[in-house]
């Protein structure tokens, strides 16, 4: 479970939906549609209406991962939504109101990105109500063993394997690595190990 998910499930919104979106994975021209949805006929291939992620997250949490990848034009529309709690479905004229908590994450320093105008400064200040900085894994090596065992168990369940643990040599190797890809890299390394392990 990520920190963002933990925030959601430990809050009063835990019974509401948890909706996550990776901003880096959405083509720039589709960000507004993904967030707010569209009505039939809004554009050439819009043969039906579609709810956006904001509507899906109603009463819960919308997690915007890698928010620094969101295009500046879409950032402006997100800012308007955060300020007013209102949005317009693409192709519609009516405004809708939403009750959604927004949690955003970035692996870049958003304060620096805002200062260099690669991220909207007003959006940064709107999002930065409560900022949490999680040090990279290389700066908290004491967490590696616990995380590795957690990911080992997860990978065992998914692969239908029954590996019991890590050898001392394997654990030393994990703790010596710098993990430039952070926790995600560690997770994938353990999953790969479970799939290929011979003993």
Residue pairs with C-beta under 8 A, 6 or more apart in sequence:
1 9
3 132
3 134
4 20
4 61
4 63
4 65
4 103
4 105
5 18
5 63
7 61
7 103
8 14
8 18
8 60
8 61
8 63
8 101
8 103
9 18
11 61
11 101
13 59
13 60
13 61
13 101
15 59
16 57
16 58
16 59
16 60
16 61
17 56
17 57
17 58
17 59
17 60
17 61
18 57
18 60
18 61
18 63
19 53
19 56
19 57
19 60
19 61
19 62
19 63
20 62
20 63
20 65
21 34
21 35
21 53
21 62
21 63
21 64
21 65
22 65
22 66
23 31
23 64
23 65
23 66
23 67
23 68
23 69
23 70
24 65
24 66
24 69
26 34
28 71
28 73
28 74
31 70
31 71
31 74
32 74
32 77
32 90
33 42
33 50
33 52
33 90
34 52
34 53
35 52
35 53
35 54
35 74
35 77
35 78
35 81
35 87
36 52
36 54
36 55
36 77
36 81
36 87
36 88
36 89
36 90
37 49
37 50
37 51
37 52
37 54
37 55
37 89
37 90
38 46
38 49
38 50
38 52
38 89
38 90
38 91
38 92
39 46
39 49
39 89
39 90
39 91
39 92
40 46
40 47
40 48
40 49
40 91
41 91
42 89
42 90
42 91
42 92
43 90
43 91
46 91
49 89
52 87
52 89
53 62
54 62
54 81
54 87
54 98
54 100
55 96
55 98
57 98
57 100
58 98
58 99
58 100
59 99
59 100
60 100
60 101
61 100
61 101
61 102
61 103
62 100
62 101
62 102
62 103
63 103
63 104
63 105
64 70
64 78
64 102
64 103
64 104
64 105
65 104
65 105
66 105
66 106
66 107
67 104
67 105
67 106
67 110
67 127
68 106
68 107
68 108
68 110
68 113
68 118
68 119
70 78
72 120
75 119
75 120
75 123
76 120
76 123
77 87
78 123
79 120
79 122
79 123
79 126
80 86
80 87
81 87
81 98
82 102
82 123
82 126
82 127
83 126
85 97
85 98
85 99
85 100
86 95
86 96
86 97
86 98
87 95
87 96
87 98
88 94
88 95
88 96
89 96
102 127
104 127
106 113
107 182
110 119
110 124
110 127
110 128
111 124
111 128
113 119
113 124
114 120
114 121
114 123
114 124
114 125
115 121
136 179
136 182
137 143
137 144
137 147
137 179
137 182
137 183
137 185
137 186
138 178
138 179
141 175
144 171
144 174
144 175
144 179
144 186
145 166
145 171
145 174
145 175
147 183
147 186
147 187
148 166
148 171
148 174
148 186
148 190
149 165
149 166
151 186
151 187
151 190
151 191
152 163
152 165
152 166
152 190
152 193
152 194
154 187
154 190
154 191
155 161
155 190
155 191
155 193
155 194
155 195
156 162
156 163
156 194
158 191
159 191
159 194
159 195
161 194
161 195
161 197
163 194
163 197
166 174
170 193
174 186
174 189
179 185
179 186
181 188
